Amino acid sequence: MKSVKSQRGMSSLGLLLIIGIAAFFLLCAFRVGPLYLDDSFVGSSLDKLRDDDLENMSNSEIRSQISRYFTVDGVRDISTKQIKIDRKRDTVILTLDYEKRVEFLGNLDVAVRFSHKIDSSEGKKK
C-alpha cells in the first residue's frame, strides 16, 4: 500500500490552467454560439420559401413574404433588402450573404460570415 506522501494529484497551477482553458471555451460558446443560432433561424425562414411559387411572385412580394417569415422566426438583424433576387428563365435564385461581428474580448472582435442560397427549381424536383 502506498503512503499518502507518494500519491500526487493536480497542483494548484494545473487546476488554474484547466479552469482558464474551460473559461475560454465557455466564453467562445457564449459569444459566438448565438450568432450561429440566429443564422439557423435565417436559414429556416429562407427554406420556407421553397414551398412558395417564387416564379409567379414579384420581387416586392418575395421580400414581403420573407419579412413575414423573419418576423415569425424572430430574425431582427437582417433586412430583406440584403437579399439578392436573380431571375433566370424558369427559376428564381435568392442569395443572402451577410456578416455578423461580436465583441469577443476587449478590443478583439470575432467576425462570422454566413451565406444562403435558395433556388426555386430545386424545390420542384423533390
mmCIF file of the C-alpha atoms, coordinates in Angstrom:
data_MODEL
# 
_entry.id   MODEL 
# 
loop_
_atom_site.group_PDB 
_atom_site.id 
_atom_site.type_symbol 
_atom_site.label_atom_id 
_atom_site.label_alt_id 
_atom_site.label_comp_id 
_atom_site.label_asym_id 
_atom_site.label_entity_id 
_atom_site.label_seq_id 
_atom_site.pdbx_PDB_ins_code 
_atom_site.Cartn_x 
_atom_site.Cartn_y 
_atom_site.Cartn_z 
_atom_site.occupancy 
_atom_site.B_iso_or_equiv 
_atom_site.pdbx_formal_charge 
_atom_site.auth_seq_id 
_atom_site.auth_comp_id 
_atom_site.auth_asym_id 
_atom_site.auth_atom_id 
_atom_site.pdbx_PDB_model_num 
ATOM 1   C CA . MET A 1 1   ? 0.000   0.000  0.000   1.00 0.00 ? 1   MET A CA 1 
ATOM 2   C CA . LYS A 1 2   ? 1.320   3.431  -0.964  1.00 0.00 ? 2   LYS A CA 1 
ATOM 3   C CA . SER A 1 3   ? 1.745   6.099  1.586   1.00 0.00 ? 3   SER A CA 1 
ATOM 4   C CA . VAL A 1 4   ? -0.039  9.433  1.344   1.00 0.00 ? 4   VAL A CA 1 
ATOM 5   C CA . LYS A 1 5   ? 3.255   11.200 0.671   1.00 0.00 ? 5   LYS A CA 1 
ATOM 6   C CA . SER A 1 6   ? 3.910   9.236  -2.532  1.00 0.00 ? 6   SER A CA 1 
ATOM 7   C CA . GLN A 1 7   ? 0.472   9.949  -4.009  1.00 0.00 ? 7   GLN A CA 1 
ATOM 8   C CA . ARG A 1 8   ? 0.315   13.022 -6.177  1.00 0.00 ? 8   ARG A CA 1 
ATOM 9   C CA . GLY A 1 9   ? -2.635  14.959 -7.531  1.00 0.00 ? 9   GLY A CA 1 
ATOM 10  C CA . MET A 1 10  ? -3.069  18.017 -9.622  1.00 0.00 ? 10  MET A CA 1 
ATOM 11  C CA . SER A 1 11  ? -1.210  21.086 -8.437  1.00 0.00 ? 11  SER A CA 1 
ATOM 12  C CA . SER A 1 12  ? -2.889  24.410 -7.889  1.00 0.00 ? 12  SER A CA 1 
ATOM 13  C CA . LEU A 1 13  ? -1.239  25.755 -11.025 1.00 0.00 ? 13  LEU A CA 1 
ATOM 14  C CA . GLY A 1 14  ? -2.542  22.826 -13.079 1.00 0.00 ? 14  GLY A CA 1 
ATOM 15  C CA . LEU A 1 15  ? -6.039  23.333 -11.721 1.00 0.00 ? 15  LEU A CA 1 
ATOM 16  C CA . LEU A 1 16  ? -5.918  27.050 -12.592 1.00 0.00 ? 16  LEU A CA 1 
ATOM 17  C CA . LEU A 1 17  ? -4.759  26.203 -16.094 1.00 0.00 ? 17  LEU A CA 1 
ATOM 18  C CA . ILE A 1 18  ? -7.661  23.764 -16.607 1.00 0.00 ? 18  ILE A CA 1 
ATOM 19  C CA . ILE A 1 19  ? -10.157 26.309 -15.251 1.00 0.00 ? 19  ILE A CA 1 
ATOM 20  C CA . GLY A 1 20  ? -8.701  29.016 -17.529 1.00 0.00 ? 20  GLY A CA 1 
ATOM 21  C CA . ILE A 1 21  ? -8.981  26.827 -20.630 1.00 0.00 ? 21  ILE A CA 1 
ATOM 22  C CA . ALA A 1 22  ? -12.557 25.840 -19.731 1.00 0.00 ? 22  ALA A CA 1 
ATOM 23  C CA . ALA A 1 23  ? -13.456 29.502 -19.157 1.00 0.00 ? 23  ALA A CA 1 
ATOM 24  C CA . PHE A 1 24  ? -12.028 30.434 -22.567 1.00 0.00 ? 24  PHE A CA 1 
ATOM 25  C CA . PHE A 1 25  ? -14.120 27.801 -24.360 1.00 0.00 ? 25  PHE A CA 1 
ATOM 26  C CA . LEU A 1 26  ? -17.232 28.829 -22.433 1.00 0.00 ? 26  LEU A CA 1 
ATOM 27  C CA . LEU A 1 27  ? -16.605 32.435 -23.432 1.00 0.00 ? 27  LEU A CA 1 
ATOM 28  C CA . CYS A 1 28  ? -16.326 31.313 -27.072 1.00 0.00 ? 28  CYS A CA 1 
ATOM 29  C CA . ALA A 1 29  ? -19.583 29.383 -26.813 1.00 0.00 ? 29  ALA A CA 1 
ATOM 30  C CA . PHE A 1 30  ? -21.487 32.241 -25.180 1.00 0.00 ? 30  PHE A CA 1 
ATOM 31  C CA . ARG A 1 31  ? -20.217 34.930 -27.576 1.00 0.00 ? 31  ARG A CA 1 
ATOM 32  C CA . VAL A 1 32  ? -20.193 33.103 -30.917 1.00 0.00 ? 32  VAL A CA 1 
ATOM 33  C CA . GLY A 1 33  ? -22.896 30.481 -30.333 1.00 0.00 ? 33  GLY A CA 1 
ATOM 34  C CA . PRO A 1 34  ? -25.852 32.912 -30.560 1.00 0.00 ? 34  PRO A CA 1 
ATOM 35  C CA . LEU A 1 35  ? -24.630 34.057 -33.989 1.00 0.00 ? 35  LEU A CA 1 
ATOM 36  C CA . TYR A 1 36  ? -24.968 30.525 -35.320 1.00 0.00 ? 36  TYR A CA 1 
ATOM 37  C CA . LEU A 1 37  ? -28.348 30.116 -33.614 1.00 0.00 ? 37  LEU A CA 1 
ATOM 38  C CA . ASP A 1 38  ? -29.625 33.300 -35.285 1.00 0.00 ? 38  ASP A CA 1 
ATOM 39  C CA . ASP A 1 39  ? -28.276 32.063 -38.620 1.00 0.00 ? 39  ASP A CA 1 
ATOM 40  C CA . SER A 1 40  ? -30.210 28.825 -38.237 1.00 0.00 ? 40  SER A CA 1 
ATOM 41  C CA . PHE A 1 41  ? -33.396 30.923 -37.877 1.00 0.00 ? 41  PHE A CA 1 
ATOM 42  C CA . VAL A 1 42  ? -32.469 32.849 -41.033 1.00 0.00 ? 42  VAL A CA 1 
ATOM 43  C CA . GLY A 1 43  ? -31.872 29.582 -42.888 1.00 0.00 ? 43  GLY A CA 1 
ATOM 44  C CA . SER A 1 44  ? -35.178 28.074 -41.760 1.00 0.00 ? 44  SER A CA 1 
ATOM 45  C CA . SER A 1 45  ? -37.026 31.243 -42.803 1.00 0.00 ? 45  SER A CA 1 
ATOM 46  C CA . LEU A 1 46  ? -35.496 31.084 -46.257 1.00 0.00 ? 46  LEU A CA 1 
ATOM 47  C CA . ASP A 1 47  ? -36.159 27.346 -46.557 1.00 0.00 ? 47  ASP A CA 1 
ATOM 48  C CA . LYS A 1 48  ? -39.870 28.016 -46.074 1.00 0.00 ? 48  LYS A CA 1 
ATOM 49  C CA . LEU A 1 49  ? -39.784 29.896 -49.394 1.00 0.00 ? 49  LEU A CA 1 
ATOM 50  C CA . ARG A 1 50  ? -39.145 26.632 -51.254 1.00 0.00 ? 50  ARG A CA 1 
ATOM 51  C CA . ASP A 1 51  ? -42.847 25.805 -50.882 1.00 0.00 ? 51  ASP A CA 1 
ATOM 52  C CA . ASP A 1 52  ? -43.926 29.131 -52.399 1.00 0.00 ? 52  ASP A CA 1 
ATOM 53  C CA . ASP A 1 53  ? -44.366 29.741 -56.106 1.00 0.00 ? 53  ASP A CA 1 
ATOM 54  C CA . LEU A 1 54  ? -41.489 32.202 -56.458 1.00 0.00 ? 54  LEU A CA 1 
ATOM 55  C CA . GLU A 1 55  ? -41.629 32.384 -60.266 1.00 0.00 ? 55  GLU A CA 1 
ATOM 56  C CA . ASN A 1 56  ? -45.095 33.951 -60.159 1.00 0.00 ? 56  ASN A CA 1 
ATOM 57  C CA . MET A 1 57  ? -44.297 36.385 -57.358 1.00 0.00 ? 57  MET A CA 1 
ATOM 58  C CA . SER A 1 58  ? -42.859 39.854 -57.875 1.00 0.00 ? 58  SER A CA 1 
ATOM 59  C CA . ASN A 1 59  ? -39.672 40.892 -56.105 1.00 0.00 ? 59  ASN A CA 1 
ATOM 60  C CA . SER A 1 60  ? -41.645 43.016 -53.634 1.00 0.00 ? 60  SER A CA 1 
ATOM 61  C CA . GLU A 1 61  ? -43.981 40.082 -52.893 1.00 0.00 ? 61  GLU A CA 1 
ATOM 62  C CA . ILE A 1 62  ? -40.962 37.839 -52.277 1.00 0.00 ? 62  ILE A CA 1 
ATOM 63  C CA . ARG A 1 63  ? -39.430 40.392 -49.915 1.00 0.00 ? 63  ARG A CA 1 
ATOM 64  C CA . SER A 1 64  ? -42.752 40.810 -48.114 1.00 0.00 ? 64  SER A CA 1 
ATOM 65  C CA . GLN A 1 65  ? -43.076 37.042 -47.653 1.00 0.00 ? 65  GLN A CA 1 
ATOM 66  C CA . ILE A 1 66  ? -39.503 36.822 -46.368 1.00 0.00 ? 66  ILE A CA 1 
ATOM 67  C CA . SER A 1 67  ? -40.232 39.663 -43.963 1.00 0.00 ? 67  SER A CA 1 
ATOM 68  C CA . ARG A 1 68  ? -43.213 37.721 -42.593 1.00 0.00 ? 68  ARG A CA 1 
ATOM 69  C CA . TYR A 1 69  ? -41.102 34.601 -42.139 1.00 0.00 ? 69  TYR A CA 1 
ATOM 70  C CA . PHE A 1 70  ? -38.383 36.660 -40.431 1.00 0.00 ? 70  PHE A CA 1 
ATOM 71  C CA . THR A 1 71  ? -40.965 38.135 -38.050 1.00 0.00 ? 71  THR A CA 1 
ATOM 72  C CA . VAL A 1 72  ? -42.363 34.714 -37.130 1.00 0.00 ? 72  VAL A CA 1 
ATOM 73  C CA . ASP A 1 73  ? -38.873 33.232 -36.603 1.00 0.00 ? 73  ASP A CA 1 
ATOM 74  C CA . GLY A 1 74  ? -37.606 36.227 -34.625 1.00 0.00 ? 74  GLY A CA 1 
ATOM 75  C CA . VAL A 1 75  ? -34.974 37.428 -37.105 1.00 0.00 ? 75  VAL A CA 1 
ATOM 76  C CA . ARG A 1 76  ? -34.395 41.120 -36.372 1.00 0.00 ? 76  ARG A CA 1 
ATOM 77  C CA . ASP A 1 77  ? -30.927 41.984 -37.619 1.00 0.00 ? 77  ASP A CA 1 
ATOM 78  C CA . ILE A 1 78  ? -31.293 41.061 -41.302 1.00 0.00 ? 78  ILE A CA 1 
ATOM 79  C CA . SER A 1 79  ? -33.039 43.353 -43.749 1.00 0.00 ? 79  SER A CA 1 
ATOM 80  C CA . THR A 1 80  ? -34.890 41.942 -46.731 1.00 0.00 ? 80  THR A CA 1 
ATOM 81  C CA . LYS A 1 81  ? -33.005 44.498 -48.835 1.00 0.00 ? 81  LYS A CA 1 
ATOM 82  C CA . GLN A 1 82  ? -29.857 42.427 -48.284 1.00 0.00 ? 82  GLN A CA 1 
ATOM 83  C CA . ILE A 1 83  ? -31.361 39.537 -50.247 1.00 0.00 ? 83  ILE A CA 1 
ATOM 84  C CA . LYS A 1 84  ? -30.325 39.432 -53.899 1.00 0.00 ? 84  LYS A CA 1 
ATOM 85  C CA . ILE A 1 85  ? -33.039 38.165 -56.239 1.00 0.00 ? 85  ILE A CA 1 
ATOM 86  C CA . ASP A 1 86  ? -31.913 36.781 -59.622 1.00 0.00 ? 86  ASP A CA 1 
ATOM 87  C CA . ARG A 1 87  ? -34.493 35.735 -62.157 1.00 0.00 ? 87  ARG A CA 1 
ATOM 88  C CA . LYS A 1 88  ? -33.469 33.274 -64.829 1.00 0.00 ? 88  LYS A CA 1 
ATOM 89  C CA . ARG A 1 89  ? -35.685 31.746 -67.498 1.00 0.00 ? 89  ARG A CA 1 
ATOM 90  C CA . ASP A 1 90  ? -37.716 29.403 -65.336 1.00 0.00 ? 90  ASP A CA 1 
ATOM 91  C CA . THR A 1 91  ? -36.156 29.804 -61.914 1.00 0.00 ? 91  THR A CA 1 
ATOM 92  C CA . VAL A 1 92  ? -35.622 32.364 -59.183 1.00 0.00 ? 92  VAL A CA 1 
ATOM 93  C CA . ILE A 1 93  ? -32.399 32.356 -57.186 1.00 0.00 ? 93  ILE A CA 1 
ATOM 94  C CA . LEU A 1 94  ? -32.278 34.113 -53.824 1.00 0.00 ? 94  LEU A CA 1 
ATOM 95  C CA . THR A 1 95  ? -28.876 34.826 -52.319 1.00 0.00 ? 95  THR A CA 1 
ATOM 96  C CA . LEU A 1 96  ? -28.205 36.201 -48.859 1.00 0.00 ? 96  LEU A CA 1 
ATOM 97  C CA . ASP A 1 97  ? -24.623 36.879 -47.810 1.00 0.00 ? 97  ASP A CA 1 
ATOM 98  C CA . TYR A 1 98  ? -24.077 38.708 -44.554 1.00 0.00 ? 98  TYR A CA 1 
ATOM 99  C CA . GLU A 1 99  ? -21.523 39.152 -41.819 1.00 0.00 ? 99  GLU A CA 1 
ATOM 100 C CA . LYS A 1 100 ? -22.044 39.385 -38.086 1.00 0.00 ? 100 LYS A CA 1 
ATOM 101 C CA . ARG A 1 101 ? -19.483 40.876 -35.750 1.00 0.00 ? 101 ARG A CA 1 
ATOM 102 C CA . VAL A 1 102 ? -19.389 40.496 -31.986 1.00 0.00 ? 102 VAL A CA 1 
ATOM 103 C CA . GLU A 1 103 ? -17.018 41.925 -29.396 1.00 0.00 ? 103 GLU A CA 1 
ATOM 104 C CA . PHE A 1 104 ? -15.086 38.984 -28.031 1.00 0.00 ? 104 PHE A CA 1 
ATOM 105 C CA . LEU A 1 105 ? -12.559 40.217 -25.507 1.00 0.00 ? 105 LEU A CA 1 
ATOM 106 C CA . GLY A 1 106 ? -11.542 43.829 -25.021 1.00 0.00 ? 106 GLY A CA 1 
ATOM 107 C CA . ASN A 1 107 ? -10.830 45.275 -28.454 1.00 0.00 ? 107 ASN A CA 1 
ATOM 108 C CA . LEU A 1 108 ? -10.803 41.841 -30.095 1.00 0.00 ? 108 LEU A CA 1 
ATOM 109 C CA . ASP A 1 109 ? -13.824 41.170 -32.328 1.00 0.00 ? 109 ASP A CA 1 
ATOM 110 C CA . VAL A 1 110 ? -14.997 37.982 -33.975 1.00 0.00 ? 110 VAL A CA 1 
ATOM 111 C CA . ALA A 1 111 ? -16.470 38.291 -37.468 1.00 0.00 ? 111 ALA A CA 1 
ATOM 112 C CA . VAL A 1 112 ? -18.528 35.437 -38.866 1.00 0.00 ? 112 VAL A CA 1 
ATOM 113 C CA . ARG A 1 113 ? -19.736 35.280 -42.480 1.00 0.00 ? 113 ARG A CA 1 
ATOM 114 C CA . PHE A 1 114 ? -22.909 33.473 -43.463 1.00 0.00 ? 114 PHE A CA 1 
ATOM 115 C CA . SER A 1 115 ? -24.216 32.599 -46.898 1.00 0.00 ? 115 SER A CA 1 
ATOM 116 C CA . HIS A 1 116 ? -27.574 31.213 -48.004 1.00 0.00 ? 116 HIS A CA 1 
ATOM 117 C CA . LYS A 1 117 ? -28.781 30.378 -51.493 1.00 0.00 ? 117 LYS A CA 1 
ATOM 118 C CA . ILE A 1 118 ? -32.293 29.293 -52.451 1.00 0.00 ? 118 ILE A CA 1 
ATOM 119 C CA . ASP A 1 119 ? -33.007 28.021 -55.970 1.00 0.00 ? 119 ASP A CA 1 
ATOM 120 C CA . SER A 1 120 ? -36.712 27.704 -56.745 1.00 0.00 ? 120 SER A CA 1 
ATOM 121 C CA . SER A 1 121 ? -36.060 24.925 -59.277 1.00 0.00 ? 121 SER A CA 1 
ATOM 122 C CA . GLU A 1 122 ? -34.563 22.692 -56.564 1.00 0.00 ? 122 GLU A CA 1 
ATOM 123 C CA . GLY A 1 123 ? -37.792 22.648 -54.579 1.00 0.00 ? 123 GLY A CA 1 
ATOM 124 C CA . LYS A 1 124 ? -39.798 21.365 -57.551 1.00 0.00 ? 124 LYS A CA 1 
ATOM 125 C CA . LYS A 1 125 ? -37.525 18.397 -58.215 1.00 0.00 ? 125 LYS A CA 1 
ATOM 126 C CA . LYS A 1 126 ? -38.220 16.851 -54.818 1.00 0.00 ? 126 LYS A CA 1 
# 
